């Protein structure tokens, strides 16, 4: 897809409503697109370098089961952090750990050669969602937004006919549903 002149790197600005791209009602399965964007991951791995990546105990256990993956030094600390609940848990907070960064490069511990994720088949929910995040709206609804700390340079404002927002939202719904089945 060729990017036209009107497309610019997504700018979060000061208005938090500007970052919301869609709303989803899980009860009715209704998707409301609020902002037309185009996003496609290019595999630059900037998100794996710039972000702190949380992993739940359940996710960490899946990583431990992978062959040829040494997880003995993968966590920053054995002390968990509590992250705010989004959509995937009934509790107010989710206990998680932060994945360690490699010295000097500051890359995620699991980022391998050629910027390929060594744990891609079982990567954490946070990685699957990035550069998007979720915000509960009301009852069965959730807002999908550009992650407030996004470092991704490949999110563009576009005209409706060039947008892939609905496809992004459908993929996010699939990720959420898959994650809920695993819980």
ABEGO torsion letter per residue (X at the ends): XBBBAABBBBBAEABAAAABABBBBAAAGBBBBABBBBBBBAGAGAAAAABBBBBBAAAAAAAAABBGBBAAAABABABBBBBBBBAABABABBBBBBBBBBBGAGBBAABBBGGBBAAAAABBAAAAAOABBBBBABEABBBBBBBAABABAABBBBBAAABAAAAAAAAAAAAAAAAAAAX
